[in-house]
Amino acid sequence: MKTQKGIKKPPKHGYINELAKLCGCSRHTVRLALFENQRGVKSDLVRKMYKTNYKEVLQ
């Protein structure tokens, strides 16, 4: 059985700024949390908000 794998597209332009405003942190923290898997309280909040708003985690 073959399955099709689609290319995961990131959310629309500006989602990093939007997440930074929602979480009360900087753009840099959002980027590190999503792309570099940074640990910490704010980074966990960023990932949680990303999951609730965009439904998939970038890896």
N, CA, C and O atoms as a DFTB+ gen file, in Angstrom:
236 C
 N C O
     1  1       0.834      -1.169       0.000
     2  2       0.000       0.000       0.000
     3  2       0.882       1.236       0.000
     4  3       1.796       1.354       0.816
     5  1       0.613       2.143      -0.902
     6  2       1.381       3.383      -0.983
     7  2       0.581       4.518      -0.356
     8  3      -0.641       4.596      -0.482
     9  1       1.301       5.378       0.312
    10  2       0.662       6.559       0.881
    11  2       1.312       7.790       0.291
    12  3       2.508       7.805       0.001
    13  1       0.523       8.796       0.122
    14  2       1.058      10.055      -0.405
    15  2       1.497      10.930       0.753
    16  3       0.790      11.079       1.750
    17  1       2.654      11.493       0.602
    18  2       3.143      12.427       1.601
    19  2       3.158      13.811       0.971
    20  3       3.812      14.037      -0.048
    21  1       2.443      14.719       1.578
    22  2       2.420      16.083       1.086
    23  2       3.505      16.908       1.745
    24  3       4.026      16.546       2.800
    25  1       3.832      17.988       1.131
    26  2       4.816      18.905       1.687
    27  2       4.121      19.768       2.734
    28  3       3.096      20.390       2.455
    29  1       4.684      19.801       3.939
    30  2       4.111      20.641       4.980
    31  2       4.470      22.083       4.696
    32  3       5.644      22.432       4.567
    33  1       3.461      22.907       4.602
    34  2       3.681      24.329       4.355
    35  2       3.552      25.086       5.671
    36  3       2.663      24.796       6.472
    37  1       4.429      26.047       5.895
    38  2       4.278      26.860       7.101
    39  2       3.042      27.747       6.988
    40  3       2.541      27.958       5.884
    41  1       2.547      28.264       8.097
    42  2       1.383      29.150       8.051
    43  2       1.684      30.415       7.261
    44  3       2.814      30.650       6.833
    45  1       0.663      31.210       7.081
    46  2       0.815      32.421       6.281
    47  2       1.887      33.356       6.853
    48  3       2.257      33.267       8.023
    49  1       2.357      34.225       6.015
    50  2       3.403      35.181       6.364
    51  2       3.009      35.989       7.599
    52  3       1.889      36.492       7.683
    53  1       3.912      36.110       8.539
    54  2       3.667      36.918       9.732
    55  2       3.250      36.122      10.952
    56  3       2.886      36.708      11.971
    57  1       3.294      34.802      10.873
    58  2       2.850      34.015      12.018
    59  2       3.805      34.123      13.197
    60  3       3.381      33.969      14.342
    61  1       5.064      34.379      12.949
    62  2       6.025      34.518      14.049
    63  2       5.718      35.775      14.861
    64  3       5.739      35.738      16.091
    65  1       5.435      36.885      14.182
    66  2       5.061      38.115      14.885
    67  2       3.772      37.929      15.670
    68  3       3.650      38.402      16.800
    69  1       2.822      37.243      15.072
    70  2       1.537      37.002      15.734
    71  2       1.724      36.173      16.996
    72  3       1.151      36.494      18.038
    73  1       2.518      35.114      16.917
    74  2       2.783      34.288      18.092
    75  2       3.535      35.069      19.174
    76  3       3.277      34.896      20.365
    77  1       4.454      35.917      18.756
    78  2       5.205      36.711      19.727
    79  2       4.273      37.642      20.502
    80  3       4.433      37.809      21.711
    81  1       3.309      38.244      19.821
    82  2       2.352      39.130      20.500
    83  2       1.445      38.336      21.430
    84  3       1.169      38.774      22.547
    85  1       0.980      37.176      20.982
    86  2       0.089      36.360      21.813
    87  2       0.780      35.872      23.079
    88  3       0.168      35.836      24.147
    89  1       2.033      35.502      22.967
    90  2       2.764      34.922      24.100
    91  2       3.490      35.956      24.943
    92  3       3.937      35.644      26.046
    93  1       3.614      37.174      24.448
    94  2       4.308      38.209      25.211
    95  2       5.807      37.996      25.256
    96  3       6.442      38.239      26.282
    97  1       6.377      37.543      24.147
    98  2       7.826      37.341      24.087
    99  2       8.349      37.893      22.761
   100  3       7.588      38.459      21.976
   101  1       9.629      37.728      22.519
   102  2      10.235      38.280      21.312
   103  2      10.131      37.308      20.136
   104  3       9.860      36.121      20.317
   105  1      10.349      37.827      18.945
   106  2      10.351      37.012      17.730
   107  2      11.455      35.957      17.808
   108  3      11.294      34.830      17.339
   109  1      12.564      36.344      18.402
   110  2      13.711      35.445      18.519
   111  2      13.352      34.215      19.362
   112  3      13.733      33.094      19.021
   113  1      12.627      34.424      20.451
   114  2      12.197      33.312      21.293
   115  2      11.274      32.379      20.523
   116  3      11.382      31.159      20.644
   117  1      10.366      32.945      19.730
   118  2       9.446      32.132      18.933
   119  2      10.223      31.302      17.924
   120  3       9.957      30.110      17.764
   121  1      11.168      31.911      17.251
   122  2      11.955      31.195      16.251
   123  2      12.747      30.065      16.884
   124  3      12.776      28.953      16.357
   125  1      13.391      30.343      18.013
   126  2      14.173      29.306      18.692
   127  2      13.284      28.174      19.200
   128  3      13.672      27.007      19.149
   129  1      12.103      28.512      19.685
   130  2      11.199      27.480      20.203
   131  2      10.725      26.559      19.096
   132  3      10.648      25.347      19.300
   133  1      10.405      27.101      17.928
   134  2       9.845      26.296      16.849
   135  2      10.904      25.576      16.024
   136  3      10.715      24.416      15.659
   137  1      11.995      26.234      15.731
   138  2      12.966      25.661      14.807
   139  2      14.174      25.026      15.481
   140  3      14.758      24.091      14.934
   141  1      14.559      25.510      16.651
   142  2      15.739      24.993      17.343
   143  2      15.389      24.176      18.581
   144  3      16.283      23.667      19.258
   145  1      14.093      24.043      18.887
   146  2      13.605      23.258      20.011
   147  2      14.201      23.720      21.345
   148  3      14.642      22.907      22.157
   149  1      14.205      25.017      21.550
   150  2      14.696      25.592      22.794
   151  2      13.788      25.173      23.944
   152  3      12.581      25.014      23.759
   153  1      14.367      24.993      25.134
   154  2      13.604      24.609      26.312
   155  2      13.332      25.820      27.178
   156  3      14.094      26.787      27.176
   157  1      12.245      25.756      27.914
   158  2      11.913      26.816      28.842
   159  2      10.413      27.041      28.909
   160  3       9.646      26.487      28.121
   161  1      10.013      27.862      29.863
   162  2       8.594      28.121      30.087
   163  2       7.975      28.851      28.903
   164  3       6.917      28.454      28.414
   165  1       8.619      29.905      28.442
   166  2       8.075      30.674      27.315
   167  2       8.071      29.847      26.033
   168  3       7.129      29.929      25.245
   169  1       9.101      29.065      25.823
   170  2       9.168      28.231      24.624
   171  2       8.065      27.174      24.626
   172  3       7.484      26.876      23.583
   173  1       7.781      26.614      25.791
   174  2       6.677      25.655      25.895
   175  2       5.349      26.327      25.577
   176  3       4.497      25.743      24.908
   177  1       5.172      27.556      26.057
   178  2       3.957      28.313      25.766
   179  2       3.835      28.597      24.275
   180  3       2.746      28.502      23.709
   181  1       4.945      28.944      23.643
   182  2       4.939      29.218      22.201
   183  2       4.524      27.973      21.429
   184  3       3.683      28.055      20.534
   185  1       5.094      26.830      21.760
   186  2       4.735      25.588      21.061
   187  2       3.275      25.215      21.285
   188  3       2.605      24.736      20.370
   189  1       2.784      25.435      22.501
   190  2       1.380      25.139      22.799
   191  2       0.455      26.038      21.978
   192  3      -0.532      25.565      21.415
   193  1       0.769      27.319      21.912
   194  2      -0.050      28.258      21.126
   195  2       0.037      27.933      19.641
   196  3      -0.953      28.062      18.922
   197  1       1.198      27.518      19.178
   198  2       1.356      27.148      17.772
   199  2       0.472      25.951      17.439
   200  3      -0.188      25.929      16.400
   201  1       0.462      24.953      18.328
   202  2      -0.375      23.772      18.095
   203  2      -1.854      24.130      18.071
   204  3      -2.599      23.627      17.231
   205  1      -2.284      24.993      18.987
   206  2      -3.703      25.333      19.034
   207  2      -4.127      26.181      17.847
   208  3      -5.256      26.058      17.371
   209  1      -3.232      27.047      17.359
   210  2      -3.612      27.944      16.271
   211  2      -3.353      27.366      14.888
   212  3      -4.098      27.660      13.953
   213  1      -2.311      26.550      14.737
   214  2      -1.913      26.107      13.395
   215  2      -1.934      24.592      13.205
   216  3      -1.703      24.117      12.093
   217  1      -2.204      23.822      14.260
   218  2      -2.478      22.384      14.194
   219  2      -1.319      21.462      13.857
   220  3      -1.521      20.248      13.853
   221  1      -0.125      21.949      13.575
   222  2       1.013      21.068      13.315
   223  2       2.298      21.741      13.738
   224  3       2.420      22.963      13.652
   225  1       3.248      20.965      14.189
   226  2       4.517      21.498      14.688
   227  2       5.565      21.357      13.600
   228  3       5.707      20.294      12.996
   229  1       6.288      22.416      13.357
   230  2       7.372      22.360      12.382
   231  2       8.540      21.597      12.962
   232  3       8.859      21.731      14.143
   233  1       9.173      20.800      12.132
   234  2      10.365      20.079      12.577
   235  2      11.381      20.070      11.486
   236  3      12.465      19.511      11.656
